[in-house]
């Protein structure tokens, strides 16, 4: 009978040490070659939900690619540039409106509009040729709406917003 009572103080001693150190006792030993931090099996419902979410994101990406292939309009271009460069597309649009861009030009792929003052600024954002060449999009046509939107977002991300003189900039 005493032989059966001997393990009780040992168990209490181990439990006391674990309580003092803050460690937790694991009643089941880890299998050989198995790390305690290894990922567990994902429940089926959670896996189905994750796969569904992935498919929805994939469908959105396909739709966005179709829009890009069809040369997006000005607002879509500004929205994409805003997402890519973390800027407000509505603020960029108001800057374009104060620089000379018109709402009637929204669906045009190219906006061939030069500054009336003869400065040489062109396009919806009225980029100067030298400034345009200094952006990563300088190799594209200066009148391309999508390229100008991306260049605008790139410049705004680098705190070069003050290079426009418009009221919305």
N, C-alpha and C positions, 0 to 999 in steps of 0.2 A: 504494500500500500504506500509506503514512503517513497518507493521507487517511482510511483506515478505522480507524486506531488513535487518531485525535484524539478521538473521542467517549468513549473509555474513561476518560481522566482527568476529564472533565466529569462522567461518571456517578459515579465514585468520589468526587469533590468533593461532589456533591449527596447521596450516601449518607452521607458523613461529617457534613455539616451536619444532616441529618435525625437521625442517631444522637446527635449532641451535644444537639440541642434536644428530643429525645424525640418528635418527630413521626413519623408513619408515612406512608410513600409509598403512594399509591393508583395502581395500574398502569392502571386504567381511568378515563378522565375521566367526570365526571358529565354526563349529557345536559343540554341547555339547559332551564332552568326546573325542574330537579330538585334538591331539597335533599338533602345527604348524610344528614340526620337524619330524612328522610321514612320513614314506616312501610314495611316490606317486605311482600311478599305472604305471607300466612299459609299454611302447609302444610295440605293438605286434611284430614289426620288430626287436626290440632290444632283446626281449625275444627269438625269433626264432634263432637269431644269437648266443645268449648265450647258448642255448640248443645244437646247432650244435657244438659249441666249446667244450662243456662238453663231447659230444659224441666222438669227435676226441681225446680228452685227455684220455677218457676211453679206446678207441681202442688202443692207444699207451701203456697204462698201461697193457692191456691184452697181447699185443705183448711182452712187457718187462717181464711179468710173464712167458710166454712160453719160452723165452730165458733162464730165470733163472732155470726153471724146467729141461731144457735140458742140464744143466751144461755148462755155457758159456765158451767160449775160453778166452785166456789170454787178448786180447785187449778189448773185451767186459767187462770182469771182471774189468780191469783197468778203463774203462770209467765209469762203475757204481760206483766204489770206488771214482773216481774223483768227480762225481756228489754228492755222499753222504757226502763226507768229504771236499768238496770245494777245491780240489787240481787239478793240471794239470796232466791229465792221460798220456800225452806224456812225461812229465818230469819223472813220475814214471816208464814208460816203458824204458826210456833211462837209468835210474838207474838199472832196472832189467837187461838190456843188458850188462851193465858194470859189474854186479855182477855174471854173468854166464848164464843167460837165453838166449836162442837162438830162432830166428824167426821160425825155423823148429819145435819148440815145441808149437807153438801157439795154435793148436787145441787139445792139450792133457788136460785131466781133472786133471791128477796128473803128477807132474814132480818130479821123484825120482832122484834127483841129489844132491850129497853131495859135499862139498868143497874138492878139491884135496889136500889141505894142511893138512887135517885131523882135522880141527877145530870143525867139527860137524855141520856146517851150512848146511841147506838143503832147497830145493825148489827153485822156480824161483827167489825169492828175497833174497835167502841165509840167512834165519833167523837162529839165534842161538837158541837152544832149550830153554834156560832160557828166552831169549827175547820173544820168541814165547809164552811161558807160561804166560808172563806178559801182553799180549794183551787180549782184550775181545774174541778173536777167538782162544785162546790157547787150548780150548777143542776140536777143530776140527783137522783133520789130517794135519800135517805140510806140506805135499806134495800137498794139495788141492790148485789149482791155484786161485779159487775164494776167498777162505779164506785168502790166502796170499795177494791178491790184497786189500781186505778190511782191513787187518791188516796194510798193507803199508800205505794206506790212513789215517787210524786212527793215526798211529805214526807220519806221516807228519803233520797232523793237530795239534798235540801236540808238535811241534818243536823238534821232535826226528829224524829228517832227517839225522843228522850227525852220526848216528850209523852205516851207511853203508860207506864203504871205496871206493866205485866205483866212476868213473869219472863223471857220470851223476847225482850223488846224491848231 
